Amino acid sequence: MQLGWRGSRWRRSVAASLCAAALVLSGCTIGTDGEDSGQENQQEEAKAQAPKISVADDATDINPTEPVTVKSLGDGLKSVSMVNESGKEVESELSPDGMSWTTKEKLGYYRTYTVTAIDKNGEKSTSTFQTTQPAATVDAWLSPIDGSTVGVGQTINVRFSAPIENREAVEKAMEVRTEPEVEGAFYWISNSEVRWRPKDYWEPGTTVSLKADFYGLDLGQGYYGSEDVETSFTVGDRVISIVDDATKTMEVYRNGELLRTIPVSLGSDRWPTPNGTYIIGDKNESLVMDSETFGLAHNAGGYRTRVKWATQMSYSGIYVHAAPWSVWAQGNTNTSHGCINVTDEAAQWFQNMSKRGDLVQVRNTKGETLSGYDGLGDWNIPWETWKEGNTQG
């Protein structure tokens, strides 16, 4: 019994020693794993709490219209600054809770910007990037001018300083608003000019606005828009004049009321006045009319003459104007190169009562129809053709 007890005690002692050793070894292993894991977690936590800048460091071709933002992943932003290569600071705004920051102005083309953001926990982030560098910037001019009152035939005209390849993007960047709402569409009359017109003539009193976000817009071929533009206008009285070669007269109507019937002399058989609908454009009290600007040489029957009270009807040189030399023919014989010849008094009266966007409808001449691409002949393009558009050229 004595020997058995000692053997049993020895076995328990050995087992206890082995267990203790195992615990010691186990404790060392646990201690090492915990320490490494803790350090990694601290590093990851610190990394995660660095402010997040929306633009990556060394990024290029950043659109200058896109806001740059910074977000705190910690306790909030302590400070954020953004400067260009000249040290000029960009206008910005910090959220009320201090957790986010954003730019409040559009950036410039060809610029390098640096963002420096520091969180309240001391973590810092930086990013230096470049904006888009266009091959060239393109200007856009709008008509009618802002605040004007126009006729019921006025179209919205957008003319660019260079040919446009990305027509679809341009149309999407423009917003036309009318009150009351009307159906309308864009159409390109050249590779550098697009028009918007309603399906039917405007109703008097309609208000119209166009807002075009061209800055930062890729126009194709490395060209970008130089600035955003906008205009607004009001449609005035419905003034439509009917020029009929069958009667050699021009009847002038305002809001359906016949104001006056004026004898006229139209284009001769050699240069007949084109039929169709014309939009009134520029008005000139005095104008030198030179046929060579429209391709007719002086020695081929052309002319260079100063006229009074010239009211434009087409880009190709057709005007209502005073022609004292043809008073004898007005009302009975066509003698002009295509213009509407009237007396001095009638020309002055017509110009004074006309406004940009009024309409002149020419009928029954031997001429063809004024081209819809002439510049003031938009209404001669059928609506179905206009509505379909031509963004593909």
HELIX and SHEET records of a PDB file:
HELIX    1   1 GLN A    2  ALA A   48  1                                  47    
HELIX    2   2 ARG A  167  LYS A  172  1                                   6    
HELIX    3   3 SER A  291  PHE A  294  5                                   4    
HELIX    4   4 HIS A  298  ALA A  300  5                                   3    
HELIX    5   5 PRO A  324  SER A  326  5                                   3    
HELIX    6   6 ASP A  344  MET A  353  1                                  10    
HELIX    7   7 ASP A  378  ASN A  380  5                                   3    
HELIX    8   8 TRP A  383  GLU A  388  1                                   6    
SHEET    1   A 4 LYS A  52  ILE A  53  0                                        
SHEET    2   A 4 THR A  69  LYS A  71 -1                                        
SHEET    3   A 4 SER A 100  THR A 103 -1                                        
SHEET    4   A 4 SER A  92  LEU A  94 -1                                        
SHEET    1   B 3 LEU A  77  ASN A  84  0                                        
SHEET    2   B 3 THR A 112  ASP A 119 -1                                        
SHEET    3   B 3 LYS A 124  GLN A 130 -1                                        
SHEET    1   C 3 ALA A 136  VAL A 138  0                                        
SHEET    2   C 3 TYR A 223  GLY A 225  1                                        
SHEET    3   C 3 ASP A 218  GLY A 220 -1                                        
SHEET    1   D 4 ALA A 140  SER A 143  0                                        
SHEET    2   D 4 ILE A 156  PHE A 160 -1                                        
SHEET    3   D 4 GLU A 193  PRO A 198 -1                                        
SHEET    4   D 4 GLY A 184  SER A 190 -1                                        
SHEET    1   E 4 SER A 148  VAL A 150  0                                        
SHEET    2   E 4 VAL A 229  VAL A 235  1                                        
SHEET    3   E 4 THR A 207  ALA A 212 -1                                        
SHEET    4   E 4 MET A 174  GLU A 179 -1                                        
SHEET    1   F 5 GLU A 257  PRO A 263  0                                        
SHEET    2   F 5 THR A 249  ARG A 254 -1                                        
SHEET    3   F 5 VAL A 239  ASP A 244 -1                                        
SHEET    4   F 5 LEU A 359  ARG A 363  1                                        
SHEET    5   F 5 GLY A 276  ILE A 279 -1                                        
SHEET    1   G 4 LYS A 283  ASP A 290  0                                        
SHEET    2   G 4 ARG A 304  GLN A 312 -1                                        
SHEET    3   G 4 TYR A 319  ALA A 322 -1                                        
SHEET    4   G 4 ILE A 340  VAL A 342  1                                        
END                                                                             
